[in-house]
Every structure is written in structure tokens, then in C-alpha cells.
């Protein structure tokens, strides 16, 4: 697993070798750095989980924008800013931000190709921005205990959402779950103590559930 600092430093600092003697020690080092750069540029899966002992900023994570082939990014147990804007490479299809307890407001609206989003265990999360993510099919916000029905209103704008996991989201009643989400095939509201019959009354409209 590559650390957060190593990934960023390798991408930003590595440079190609041009017009040098191939046998020169410095040329060999440059060539090795260039090969590492090419490897990074072709990277499709990056796991940064628990690899950083200080706060990760949106600006710092933005340095990963150069990884144009990156499809999957995992961040577990990391210290992120309270209001975090994810502006990593737009090619991303899978994003796992799990047990990142400081995040209150997360903005993924620039990740137009995102299909799988996991925000489980971000216990302080109250808002997320999902506009323009029409490709999203799987959303997991289990154990996000501060999420409310109002917080979930943006979910109704996801035209292809199939799986929605809300386990242990203790503040939701279910009233915002069934508005226009006709594509749902799986819904998990286990241990959501505030969910009411009235809140789930619209489930009958979900013919694929």
C-alpha cells in the first residue's frame, strides 16, 4: 500500500529523462523516477487508508488529479477537513471514505463518473453534495448517525441508484427515501430506530425493490 505522502511526492516530483547519457548514474536515477511516474500515471486503485498522521486537505488530495487512470480511491480512518471537496481525477468510479470522523460536509459533485460511494462511519457527516453524479448506482452511508431526512433529499436526484445502505442512521424517519428513487433494488434501514410506517409508506412505488 502506498502512503498518502509517497503517492503525492512521486507524482509531482518525478520527471522524464531527455537527452542524457543512458549509462550515467544520474540518468539511471532519472530513468527510474520516470518509470515510477509512468507506473503511477497508469494506477487504477489507490488505498490511502490510515497512512497519514496529520490532517489531509482538499488541496493536498487535489494533487492526485494527475492520475488520469485512477478508478478506485479508498480512504479509511483518515483525518479530513470538516468541509471537504473531492476534486480528484474525474475518472474515479469507486470512492470509499470510511470512518473519517471529522467530515461534516462532503462535496463529490465534480466526480461525474462515480458509481460506488461509501461514506460509512463518518459519524459527524450531515451533508453531502451529489449533484451531477448521474452514474451513481451504490450509496452506503451506514453509521452516519447525524444524517437526517433533509440530508438525504439529494439522493432523490440520482437517476440510476440501485442500492442504498442506511444502517444505523438513527435520525432518519424514512420520509425522504421514496421520492423519485424508482430504480432502487436494495434498501437497508436496519437499526434506524426513528423510521416510521408513514416514512416508508412510499415503498410500494418501488416496483424493483
Z-matrix of the N, CA and C atoms (Angstrom, degrees):
N
C 1 1.459
C 2 1.522 1 109.51
N 3 1.294 2 118.23 1 134.30
C 4 1.457 3 122.66 2 -178.97
C 5 1.518 4 110.21 3 -93.30
N 6 1.337 5 115.50 4 134.15
C 7 1.451 6 119.27 5 -179.00
C 8 1.513 7 111.08 6 -72.35
N 9 1.332 8 114.59 7 160.99
C 10 1.468 9 121.52 8 178.29
C 11 1.518 10 110.68 9 -56.08
N 12 1.362 11 117.34 10 -49.51
C 13 1.453 12 120.63 11 -177.07
C 14 1.520 13 111.47 12 -64.62
N 15 1.340 14 117.01 13 -43.60
C 16 1.468 15 120.40 14 -178.62
C 17 1.515 16 111.34 15 -62.60
N 18 1.326 17 116.63 16 -43.34
C 19 1.463 18 120.09 17 -179.21
C 20 1.516 19 111.22 18 -60.02
N 21 1.325 20 116.75 19 -46.71
C 22 1.458 21 119.99 20 -178.34
C 23 1.516 22 111.64 21 -67.95
N 24 1.341 23 117.12 22 -43.97
C 25 1.458 24 120.11 23 -177.56
C 26 1.520 25 111.78 24 -66.50
N 27 1.327 26 117.43 25 -39.61
C 28 1.454 27 120.27 26 179.06
C 29 1.519 28 110.81 27 -61.44
N 30 1.325 29 116.38 28 -45.49
C 31 1.457 30 120.54 29 -176.88
C 32 1.516 31 111.76 30 -66.75
N 33 1.319 32 116.49 31 -45.75
C 34 1.458 33 120.83 32 -173.29
C 35 1.518 34 112.43 33 -76.06
N 36 1.342 35 117.64 34 -37.78
C 37 1.456 36 120.45 35 -170.94
C 38 1.518 37 114.42 36 -93.71
N 39 1.324 38 118.33 37 -24.06
C 40 1.459 39 119.16 38 -179.05
C 41 1.516 40 110.12 39 -67.05
N 42 1.344 41 116.40 40 141.72
C 43 1.462 42 120.62 41 -177.01
C 44 1.515 43 109.58 42 -137.07
N 45 1.335 44 118.93 43 149.09
C 46 1.456 45 121.72 44 179.80
C 47 1.525 46 112.14 45 -70.21
N 48 1.338 47 115.80 46 158.31
C 49 1.458 48 122.40 47 178.01
C 50 1.516 49 109.04 48 -101.20
N 51 1.309 50 116.61 49 122.34
C 52 1.458 51 121.27 50 -178.14
C 53 1.518 52 108.98 51 -134.34
N 54 1.359 53 117.63 52 129.94
C 55 1.447 54 121.81 53 172.63
C 56 1.512 55 114.54 54 64.90
N 57 1.335 56 118.27 55 39.56
C 58 1.458 57 120.55 56 178.54
C 59 1.513 58 109.45 57 -124.48
N 60 1.323 59 115.75 58 159.70
C 61 1.456 60 122.33 59 176.82
C 62 1.520 61 109.20 60 -70.69
N 63 1.322 62 116.11 61 121.13
C 64 1.455 63 119.17 62 -173.84
C 65 1.521 64 113.38 63 -63.39
N 66 1.339 65 117.65 64 -22.94
C 67 1.452 66 119.72 65 -178.22
C 68 1.512 67 113.97 66 -90.36
N 69 1.302 68 117.80 67 -7.41
C 70 1.462 69 121.55 68 -178.17
C 71 1.526 70 109.84 69 -71.78
N 72 1.351 71 117.46 70 137.59
C 73 1.473 72 119.73 71 -178.64
C 74 1.521 73 113.43 72 -54.48
N 75 1.343 74 116.17 73 -40.47
C 76 1.461 75 118.59 74 179.72
C 77 1.527 76 110.94 75 -66.19
N 78 1.339 77 115.34 76 -36.69
C 79 1.465 78 119.15 77 178.84
C 80 1.520 79 110.77 78 -65.84
N 81 1.329 80 115.94 79 -38.46
C 82 1.463 81 120.07 80 179.02
C 83 1.528 82 110.38 81 -63.05
N 84 1.341 83 115.81 82 -42.25
C 85 1.460 84 119.77 83 178.58
C 86 1.522 85 111.33 84 -64.33
N 87 1.355 86 114.62 85 -42.28
C 88 1.467 87 117.73 86 179.60
C 89 1.524 88 110.87 87 -64.27
N 90 1.343 89 114.85 88 -40.59
C 91 1.460 90 118.26 89 -179.71
C 92 1.525 91 110.83 90 -63.76
N 93 1.335 92 115.92 91 -39.40
C 94 1.464 93 119.79 92 178.33
C 95 1.525 94 110.65 93 -63.69
N 96 1.332 95 116.06 94 -41.14
C 97 1.468 96 119.98 95 177.84
C 98 1.519 97 110.57 96 -64.71
N 99 1.327 98 116.07 97 -39.69
C 100 1.461 99 120.09 98 179.76
C 101 1.522 100 110.79 99 -65.12
N 102 1.334 101 116.69 100 -39.26
C 103 1.457 102 119.96 101 178.52
C 104 1.529 103 110.76 102 -65.73
N 105 1.347 104 115.38 103 -37.72
C 106 1.467 105 118.16 104 175.86
C 107 1.522 106 110.59 105 -65.09
N 108 1.326 107 115.29 106 -37.57
C 109 1.465 108 119.23 107 178.35
C 110 1.523 109 110.58 108 -62.07
N 111 1.330 110 116.43 109 -45.14
C 112 1.463 111 120.02 110 179.00
C 113 1.524 112 110.77 111 -61.06
N 114 1.339 113 115.43 112 -40.50
C 115 1.462 114 119.45 113 178.64
C 116 1.524 115 110.52 114 -61.09
N 117 1.334 116 116.17 115 -42.89
C 118 1.458 117 120.64 116 179.91
C 119 1.521 118 111.58 117 -66.59
N 120 1.327 119 116.02 118 -39.96
C 121 1.457 120 119.25 119 -179.10
C 122 1.522 121 111.68 120 -65.35
N 123 1.339 122 116.24 121 -22.44
C 124 1.465 123 120.80 122 179.00
C 125 1.525 124 111.98 123 -95.36
N 126 1.325 125 116.74 124 -0.93
C 127 1.464 126 120.87 125 -176.77
C 128 1.524 127 111.05 126 -62.51
N 129 1.340 128 115.31 127 135.33
C 130 1.456 129 120.69 128 179.12
C 131 1.527 130 112.86 129 -112.69
N 132 1.329 131 117.66 130 -19.72
C 133 1.469 132 121.49 131 -177.52
C 134 1.521 133 108.81 132 -134.64
N 135 1.328 134 116.99 133 123.65
C 136 1.461 135 122.27 134 179.45
C 137 1.524 136 109.15 135 -130.31
N 138 1.328 137 115.74 136 123.47
C 139 1.463 138 121.88 137 178.90
C 140 1.526 139 108.69 138 -112.86
N 141 1.324 140 116.76 139 112.46
C 142 1.461 141 122.59 140 -179.40
C 143 1.526 142 112.29 141 -103.23
N 144 1.300 143 117.09 142 10.87
C 145 1.468 144 121.79 143 -172.00
C 146 1.521 145 112.48 144 -55.63
N 147 1.328 146 114.73 145 130.07
C 148 1.465 147 122.90 146 174.66
C 149 1.523 148 112.83 147 51.17
N 150 1.332 149 117.42 148 30.40
C 151 1.462 150 120.49 149 -175.75
C 152 1.516 151 112.60 150 -105.17
N 153 1.318 152 118.06 151 3.79
C 154 1.462 153 120.94 152 -175.11
C 155 1.521 154 109.12 153 -133.51
N 156 1.343 155 116.29 154 129.16
C 157 1.461 156 119.91 155 -177.63
C 158 1.520 157 112.92 156 -100.70
N 159 1.329 158 116.91 157 17.90
C 160 1.462 159 120.71 158 176.41
C 161 1.521 160 108.53 159 -141.34
N 162 1.322 161 116.42 160 172.15
C 163 1.457 162 120.74 161 -177.55
C 164 1.523 163 111.31 162 -64.04
N 165 1.325 164 115.48 163 134.12
C 166 1.460 165 121.80 164 175.09
C 167 1.523 166 107.70 165 -96.34
N 168 1.320 167 116.94 166 127.04
C 169 1.458 168 121.14 167 -179.51
C 170 1.518 169 110.18 168 -98.60
N 171 1.319 170 115.52 169 159.91
C 172 1.463 171 120.29 170 176.35
C 173 1.523 172 110.29 171 -62.44
N 174 1.337 173 116.88 172 -37.06
C 175 1.463 174 120.59 173 179.21
C 176 1.524 175 110.76 174 -64.14
N 177 1.332 176 116.13 175 -41.32
C 178 1.456 177 119.63 176 178.99
C 179 1.515 178 111.90 177 -64.79
N 180 1.318 179 116.68 178 -44.81
C 181 1.457 180 120.23 179 179.43
C 182 1.522 181 110.80 180 -65.95
N 183 1.330 182 116.32 181 -27.97
C 184 1.455 183 120.31 182 179.58
C 185 1.510 184 113.98 183 -62.03
N 186 1.351 185 116.66 184 -18.00
C 187 1.457 186 119.92 185 177.80
C 188 1.524 187 111.65 186 -66.98
N 189 1.341 188 116.69 187 -15.15
C 190 1.463 189 120.15 188 176.99
C 191 1.524 190 112.05 189 -77.95
N 192 1.328 191 117.20 190 -1.16
C 193 1.467 192 120.78 191 -178.40
C 194 1.522 193 111.21 192 -58.22
N 195 1.342 194 116.52 193 -26.98
C 196 1.459 195 120.90 194 -177.50
C 197 1.529 196 112.08 195 -69.16
N 198 1.329 197 117.49 196 -17.39
C 199 1.465 198 120.88 197 -179.08
C 200 1.526 199 109.34 198 -80.71
N 201 1.309 200 115.21 199 79.91
C 202 1.468 201 120.93 200 -170.48
C 203 1.523 202 113.47 201 -70.63
N 204 1.346 203 117.77 202 -16.16
C 205 1.457 204 120.87 203 179.75
C 206 1.530 205 112.86 204 -97.81
N 207 1.331 206 116.81 205 -1.41
C 208 1.466 207 120.34 206 -175.38
C 209 1.527 208 110.81 207 -65.10
N 210 1.329 209 115.26 208 127.05
C 211 1.462 210 121.01 209 -179.66
C 212 1.531 211 112.48 210 -112.17
N 213 1.326 212 116.16 211 -29.68
C 214 1.472 213 119.97 212 -172.98
C 215 1.527 214 109.56 213 -133.30
N 216 1.332 215 116.49 214 127.00
C 217 1.461 216 122.58 215 178.58
C 218 1.523 217 108.79 216 -128.41
N 219 1.333 218 116.31 217 126.73
C 220 1.459 219 121.68 218 -179.73
C 221 1.523 220 109.80 219 -119.16
N 222 1.321 221 115.50 220 131.42
C 223 1.464 222 122.30 221 178.98
C 224 1.521 223 107.21 222 -137.53
N 225 1.310 224 116.55 223 103.48
C 226 1.467 225 121.86 224 -178.71
C 227 1.527 226 109.70 225 -117.21
N 228 1.309 227 115.68 226 134.80
C 229 1.450 228 120.18 227 174.45
C 230 1.509 229 114.53 228 63.21
N 231 1.335 230 117.26 229 31.75
C 232 1.461 231 120.68 230 -178.77
C 233 1.523 232 110.72 231 -105.48
N 234 1.310 233 115.72 232 155.73
C 235 1.463 234 121.97 233 -179.28
C 236 1.524 235 109.11 234 -94.27
N 237 1.329 236 115.98 235 103.36
C 238 1.457 237 121.57 236 -179.54
C 239 1.525 238 109.78 237 -106.46
N 240 1.323 239 115.61 238 161.20
C 241 1.461 240 120.47 239 176.12
C 242 1.527 241 110.29 240 -61.04
N 243 1.328 242 116.41 241 151.95
C 244 1.466 243 120.92 242 -178.78
C 245 1.525 244 111.45 243 -59.33
N 246 1.329 245 116.81 244 -43.77
C 247 1.464 246 121.63 245 176.61
C 248 1.515 247 107.42 246 -109.45
N 249 1.331 248 116.26 247 107.30
C 250 1.466 249 120.28 248 -168.80
C 251 1.521 250 110.53 249 -119.85
N 252 1.333 251 115.73 250 126.59
C 253 1.462 252 122.50 251 177.02
C 254 1.525 253 108.08 252 -106.64
N 255 1.328 254 116.59 253 119.82
C 256 1.459 255 121.00 254 -179.45
C 257 1.527 256 109.26 255 -88.50
N 258 1.332 257 115.31 256 102.54
C 259 1.462 258 120.71 257 176.62
C 260 1.518 259 108.62 258 -118.90
N 261 1.319 260 115.79 259 58.65
C 262 1.452 261 120.79 260 173.98
C 263 1.519 262 107.06 261 -92.64
N 264 1.319 263 117.11 262 -173.34
C 265 1.462 264 120.12 263 -175.42
C 266 1.534 265 111.72 264 -54.76
N 267 1.319 266 117.95 265 133.96
C 268 1.471 267 120.87 266 -178.05
C 269 1.521 268 113.62 267 -69.16
N 270 1.344 269 117.48 268 -7.73
C 271 1.465 270 120.26 269 179.45
C 272 1.526 271 112.46 270 -75.77
N 273 1.332 272 117.47 271 -7.72
C 274 1.460 273 122.37 272 -174.80
C 275 1.531 274 111.48 273 -60.14
N 276 1.341 275 116.14 274 131.88
C 277 1.464 276 121.26 275 176.24
C 278 1.531 277 112.26 276 -113.00
N 279 1.334 278 117.17 277 -24.06
C 280 1.467 279 121.94 278 -179.74
C 281 1.529 280 109.22 279 -126.98
N 282 1.323 281 117.14 280 125.95
C 283 1.462 282 121.91 281 176.51
C 284 1.526 283 108.97 282 -132.27
N 285 1.337 284 115.30 283 121.52
C 286 1.457 285 121.60 284 177.99
C 287 1.523 286 108.29 285 -116.40
N 288 1.315 287 116.95 286 111.77
C 289 1.466 288 123.14 287 175.59
C 290 1.525 289 105.49 288 -119.41
N 291 1.324 290 116.17 289 93.42
C 292 1.461 291 121.30 290 -167.26
C 293 1.526 292 110.88 291 -120.14
N 294 1.328 293 115.76 292 133.20
C 295 1.464 294 122.49 293 -179.99
C 296 1.528 295 111.91 294 54.31
N 297 1.315 296 115.62 295 41.40
C 298 1.468 297 122.19 296 171.73
C 299 1.527 298 105.96 297 -100.01
N 300 1.316 299 116.03 298 87.74
C 301 1.456 300 122.27 299 -163.37
C 302 1.511 301 117.04 300 -71.71
N 303 1.347 302 119.30 301 -10.33
C 304 1.461 303 120.13 302 -177.10
C 305 1.529 304 113.17 303 -90.30
N 306 1.324 305 117.35 304 -15.54
C 307 1.461 306 120.67 305 -173.27
C 308 1.528 307 110.89 306 -71.31
N 309 1.325 308 115.99 307 126.07
C 310 1.462 309 122.26 308 176.93
C 311 1.522 310 110.50 309 -107.66
N 312 1.315 311 116.59 310 -39.98
C 313 1.464 312 123.21 311 -175.05
C 314 1.524 313 107.79 312 -132.96
N 315 1.338 314 117.42 313 118.17
C 316 1.459 315 121.81 314 -177.72
C 317 1.525 316 110.20 315 -119.97
N 318 1.320 317 115.71 316 130.19
C 319 1.465 318 121.27 317 -177.51
C 320 1.523 319 109.14 318 -116.12
N 321 1.339 320 116.65 319 111.76
C 322 1.458 321 122.57 320 178.17
C 323 1.519 322 112.15 321 -111.55
N 324 1.317 323 117.88 322 14.22
C 325 1.466 324 121.55 323 -169.74
C 326 1.524 325 114.03 324 -64.19
N 327 1.342 326 118.08 325 -16.02
C 328 1.466 327 119.54 326 179.24
C 329 1.525 328 112.40 327 -87.76
N 330 1.337 329 117.31 328 -5.36
C 331 1.468 330 121.41 329 -177.57
C 332 1.528 331 109.06 330 -92.96
N 333 1.318 332 115.70 331 75.28
C 334 1.467 333 121.44 332 -169.23
C 335 1.527 334 113.83 333 -66.25
N 336 1.339 335 117.86 334 -22.31
C 337 1.464 336 120.39 335 -176.40
C 338 1.525 337 112.80 336 -101.22
N 339 1.325 338 116.74 337 8.04
C 340 1.461 339 120.55 338 -176.94
C 341 1.529 340 110.85 339 -63.90
N 342 1.341 341 115.54 340 130.67
C 343 1.461 342 121.56 341 178.76
C 344 1.531 343 112.15 342 -114.07
N 345 1.327 344 116.61 343 -36.05
C 346 1.464 345 122.20 344 -178.26
C 347 1.530 346 108.78 345 -121.29
N 348 1.321 347 116.83 346 124.53
C 349 1.462 348 121.51 347 179.10
C 350 1.525 349 109.10 348 -131.66
N 351 1.333 350 115.99 349 121.34
C 352 1.461 351 121.82 350 177.40
C 353 1.520 352 108.98 351 -118.98
N 354 1.324 353 115.96 352 122.50
C 355 1.460 354 122.66 353 178.86
C 356 1.525 355 110.33 354 -123.09
N 357 1.313 356 116.95 355 21.40
C 358 1.455 357 121.80 356 -174.73
C 359 1.516 358 113.42 357 -58.33
N 360 1.323 359 115.87 358 138.58
C 361 1.449 360 120.96 359 175.25
C 362 1.514 361 115.50 360 78.82
N 363 1.330 362 117.89 361 5.22
C 364 1.474 363 120.65 362 173.32
C 365 1.530 364 106.14 363 -82.44
N 366 1.308 365 116.02 364 81.83
C 367 1.461 366 122.03 365 -164.27
C 368 1.524 367 114.46 366 -66.95
N 369 1.326 368 118.17 367 -20.02
C 370 1.461 369 120.69 368 179.94
C 371 1.526 370 112.81 369 -96.83
N 372 1.318 371 116.57 370 -2.42
C 373 1.466 372 120.62 371 -176.60
C 374 1.524 373 110.88 372 -64.63
N 375 1.326 374 116.36 373 126.10
C 376 1.468 375 121.19 374 177.17
C 377 1.522 376 112.09 375 -121.87
N 378 1.326 377 117.43 376 -18.22
C 379 1.469 378 120.78 377 -177.82
C 380 1.524 379 110.19 378 -142.69
N 381 1.325 380 115.26 379 142.78
C 382 1.463 381 119.31 380 168.15
C 383 1.510 382 108.34 381 -143.81
N 384 1.315 383 115.68 382 148.85
C 385 1.459 384 122.27 383 -174.79
C 386 1.530 385 108.73 384 -111.48
N 387 1.321 386 115.78 385 116.00
C 388 1.460 387 121.03 386 -174.16
C 389 1.518 388 112.40 387 -120.23
N 390 1.329 389 117.58 388 11.90
C 391 1.463 390 119.58 389 -179.03
C 392 1.521 391 110.28 390 -60.28
N 393 1.315 392 116.18 391 144.25
C 394 1.469 393 124.24 392 178.87
C 395 1.526 394 113.67 393 75.56
N 396 1.346 395 118.44 394 5.11
C 397 1.471 396 119.42 395 178.03
C 398 1.525 397 108.11 396 -100.14
N 399 1.293 398 116.62 397 68.48
C 400 1.466 399 121.06 398 -174.40
C 401 1.521 400 112.64 399 -72.73
N 402 1.348 401 118.27 400 -14.24
C 403 1.462 402 121.18 401 -177.40
C 404 1.524 403 113.04 402 -87.71
N 405 1.332 404 118.24 403 -6.81
C 406 1.465 405 121.11 404 -173.73
C 407 1.530 406 111.18 405 -64.81
N 408 1.340 407 115.84 406 125.17
C 409 1.464 408 121.09 407 179.27
C 410 1.529 409 112.45 408 -115.29
N 411 1.339 410 117.77 409 -25.11
C 412 1.464 411 121.74 410 -177.43
C 413 1.528 412 109.84 411 -127.61
N 414 1.331 413 116.66 412 126.19
C 415 1.463 414 121.85 413 178.55
C 416 1.527 415 108.95 414 -133.37
N 417 1.329 416 116.17 415 124.13
C 418 1.465 417 121.86 416 -179.79
C 419 1.525 418 108.82 417 -124.51
N 420 1.331 419 116.53 418 112.42
C 421 1.466 420 120.71 419 175.97
C 422 1.533 421 109.69 420 -123.55
N 423 1.312 422 115.82 421 35.33
C 424 1.463 423 121.08 422 178.49
C 425 1.527 424 111.10 423 -59.77
N 426 1.327 425 115.63 424 144.54
C 427 1.467 426 123.00 425 178.30
C 428 1.532 427 113.02 426 63.95
N 429 1.325 428 117.10 427 20.58
C 430 1.473 429 120.71 428 170.64
C 431 1.527 430 105.85 429 -93.71
N 432 1.302 431 116.33 430 82.83
C 433 1.464 432 122.11 431 -165.13
C 434 1.522 433 114.17 432 -71.11
N 435 1.323 434 118.08 433 -17.34
C 436 1.466 435 120.42 434 -179.74
C 437 1.528 436 112.80 435 -92.24
N 438 1.324 437 117.53 436 -0.70
C 439 1.461 438 120.45 437 177.99
C 440 1.527 439 109.69 438 -68.96
N 441 1.325 440 116.04 439 140.37
C 442 1.464 441 122.03 440 -179.80
C 443 1.523 442 109.77 441 -122.64
N 444 1.323 443 115.87 442 176.36
C 445 1.462 444 119.99 443 176.25
C 446 1.523 445 111.18 444 -59.99
N 447 1.313 446 116.93 445 -38.52
C 448 1.469 447 120.69 446 177.89
C 449 1.523 448 110.06 447 -63.61
N 450 1.331 449 116.87 448 -39.50
C 451 1.465 450 121.06 449 179.11
C 452 1.521 451 111.67 450 -59.45
N 453 1.329 452 116.24 451 -30.99
C 454 1.461 453 120.84 452 -173.89
C 455 1.522 454 113.94 453 -89.29
N 456 1.312 455 117.92 454 -0.60
C 457 1.466 456 119.69 455 -176.77
C 458 1.520 457 112.31 456 -59.26
N 459 1.337 458 117.50 457 -33.82
C 460 1.466 459 119.86 458 -178.41
C 461 1.522 460 111.95 459 -67.71
N 462 1.333 461 117.05 460 -18.75
C 463 1.464 462 120.08 461 178.96
C 464 1.524 463 110.89 462 -63.24
N 465 1.319 464 116.73 463 -30.51
C 466 1.467 465 120.69 464 -178.50
C 467 1.522 466 112.60 465 -68.63
N 468 1.332 467 117.51 466 -9.45
C 469 1.470 468 120.83 467 179.45
C 470 1.523 469 112.08 468 -92.20
N 471 1.333 470 117.59 469 3.06
C 472 1.470 471 121.28 470 -176.33
C 473 1.525 472 109.32 471 -93.75
N 474 1.327 473 118.42 472 104.18
C 475 1.464 474 121.24 473 -169.78
C 476 1.523 475 115.05 474 -73.38
N 477 1.353 476 118.60 475 -15.07
C 478 1.461 477 120.08 476 -176.70
C 479 1.528 478 113.18 477 -119.54
N 480 1.321 479 117.23 478 12.64
C 481 1.461 480 120.26 479 -176.19
C 482 1.531 481 110.90 480 -63.48
N 483 1.338 482 115.80 481 126.27
C 484 1.459 483 121.54 482 -179.17
C 485 1.526 484 112.66 483 -112.52
N 486 1.326 485 116.53 484 -38.12
C 487 1.465 486 120.89 485 -177.23
C 488 1.524 487 110.12 486 -123.04
N 489 1.330 488 115.63 487 128.72
C 490 1.460 489 121.42 488 179.63
C 491 1.525 490 108.40 489 -132.11
N 492 1.333 491 116.39 490 118.66
C 493 1.464 492 122.00 491 -179.28
C 494 1.517 493 109.62 492 -111.03
N 495 1.336 494 116.12 493 119.25
C 496 1.467 495 122.28 494 -177.42
C 497 1.524 496 111.29 495 -125.65
N 498 1.304 497 117.18 496 20.82
C 499 1.458 498 121.00 497 -176.69
C 500 1.528 499 112.07 498 -53.85
N 501 1.327 500 115.61 499 133.85
C 502 1.470 501 122.63 500 177.61
C 503 1.529 502 113.87 501 62.87
N 504 1.319 503 116.63 502 28.75
C 505 1.472 504 120.70 503 169.62
C 506 1.528 505 106.14 504 -93.34
N 507 1.313 506 116.30 505 89.03
C 508 1.454 507 121.42 506 -166.21
C 509 1.508 508 116.73 507 -73.15
N 510 1.345 509 118.85 508 -5.69
C 511 1.468 510 120.27 509 -175.93
C 512 1.521 511 113.87 510 -104.16
N 513 1.324 512 117.88 511 -4.01
C 514 1.465 513 119.25 512 -177.12
C 515 1.529 514 110.46 513 -91.06
N 516 1.330 515 115.65 514 147.50
C 517 1.468 516 121.29 515 177.96
C 518 1.522 517 111.90 516 -105.05
N 519 1.335 518 115.74 517 -15.42
C 520 1.455 519 120.15 518 -178.83
C 521 1.507 520 113.70 519 99.67
N 522 1.327 521 117.90 520 -4.49
C 523 1.465 522 120.74 521 -173.98
C 524 1.521 523 113.45 522 -66.57
N 525 1.330 524 117.09 523 -21.67
C 526 1.468 525 119.09 524 -177.93
C 527 1.518 526 112.47 525 -103.21
N 528 1.330 527 117.57 526 5.53
C 529 1.457 528 119.97 527 -172.28
C 530 1.515 529 113.83 528 -79.14
N 531 1.282 530 117.58 529 -29.52
C 532 1.459 531 119.96 530 -166.38
C 533 1.520 532 113.82 531 -106.09
N 534 1.314 533 117.12 532 8.41
C 535 1.452 534 120.06 533 -178.99
C 536 1.528 535 110.34 534 -80.15
N 537 1.315 536 116.48 535 106.30
C 538 1.464 537 123.15 536 172.83
C 539 1.524 538 114.52 537 67.21
N 540 1.345 539 119.64 538 9.52
C 541 1.470 540 119.81 539 178.85
C 542 1.527 541 108.06 540 -95.15
N 543 1.287 542 117.37 541 62.89
C 544 1.464 543 121.65 542 -174.01
C 545 1.522 544 112.93 543 -77.28
N 546 1.336 545 117.96 544 -7.90
C 547 1.464 546 121.04 545 -177.69
C 548 1.524 547 112.72 546 -90.51
N 549 1.343 548 118.61 547 -4.53
C 550 1.467 549 121.33 548 -175.94
C 551 1.527 550 111.83 549 -61.56
N 552 1.344 551 114.80 550 132.63
C 553 1.462 552 120.70 551 173.16
C 554 1.530 553 111.66 552 -114.14
N 555 1.337 554 117.24 553 -21.56
C 556 1.467 555 121.91 554 179.11
C 557 1.531 556 109.43 555 -138.05
N 558 1.333 557 116.15 556 131.56
C 559 1.462 558 121.69 557 178.03
C 560 1.525 559 108.72 558 -137.06
N 561 1.329 560 116.36 559 123.33
C 562 1.462 561 121.70 560 179.89
C 563 1.526 562 109.23 561 -114.44
N 564 1.328 563 116.32 562 110.05
C 565 1.467 564 121.39 563 175.75
C 566 1.532 565 109.80 564 -120.72
N 567 1.325 566 116.38 565 30.56
C 568 1.465 567 120.24 566 179.94
C 569 1.526 568 110.88 567 -63.97
N 570 1.316 569 115.51 568 140.22
C 571 1.470 570 123.13 569 179.97
C 572 1.527 571 113.04 570 60.18
N 573 1.314 572 116.63 571 26.69
C 574 1.473 573 121.51 572 170.63
C 575 1.527 574 106.18 573 -95.80
N 576 1.312 575 116.80 574 90.28
C 577 1.461 576 122.78 575 -167.33
C 578 1.525 577 113.79 576 -66.59
N 579 1.335 578 117.53 577 -20.08
C 580 1.463 579 120.59 578 -175.85
C 581 1.528 580 113.16 579 -94.31
N 582 1.322 581 117.74 580 -3.87
C 583 1.462 582 120.47 581 -179.54
C 584 1.528 583 109.73 582 -64.85
N 585 1.327 584 115.97 583 132.89
C 586 1.467 585 121.92 584 -176.44
C 587 1.524 586 111.06 585 -115.58
N 588 1.324 587 115.53 586 164.26
C 589 1.464 588 120.36 587 175.30
C 590 1.522 589 110.24 588 -60.45
N 591 1.314 590 115.77 589 -41.12
C 592 1.463 591 119.44 590 179.41
C 593 1.526 592 110.71 591 -64.15
N 594 1.328 593 115.53 592 -38.99
C 595 1.453 594 119.49 593 179.76
C 596 1.514 595 112.70 594 -63.05
N 597 1.325 596 116.44 595 -31.62
C 598 1.459 597 120.82 596 -178.19
C 599 1.525 598 112.65 597 -99.27
N 600 1.311 599 116.84 598 9.64
C 601 1.466 600 120.27 599 -175.27
C 602 1.522 601 112.59 600 -63.15
N 603 1.320 602 117.08 601 -23.59
C 604 1.461 603 119.71 602 -178.44
C 605 1.510 604 114.47 603 -84.49
N 606 1.336 605 117.53 604 0.34
C 607 1.463 606 119.88 605 -177.61
C 608 1.522 607 112.61 606 -61.83
N 609 1.316 608 116.86 607 -25.86
C 610 1.466 609 119.80 608 -179.09
C 611 1.520 610 112.13 609 -62.82
N 612 1.340 611 116.19 610 -20.43
C 613 1.466 612 119.85 611 179.17
C 614 1.521 613 112.21 612 -80.69
N 615 1.328 614 116.36 613 -11.26
C 616 1.463 615 120.33 614 -178.12
C 617 1.521 616 108.34 615 -90.16
N 618 1.297 617 116.45 616 85.17
C 619 1.460 618 121.80 617 -170.72
C 620 1.520 619 113.00 618 -70.40
N 621 1.342 620 118.16 619 -17.42
C 622 1.463 621 120.66 620 -179.38
C 623 1.523 622 112.63 621 -97.58
N 624 1.332 623 117.07 622 -2.18
C 625 1.461 624 120.88 623 -176.34
C 626 1.527 625 110.95 624 -72.57
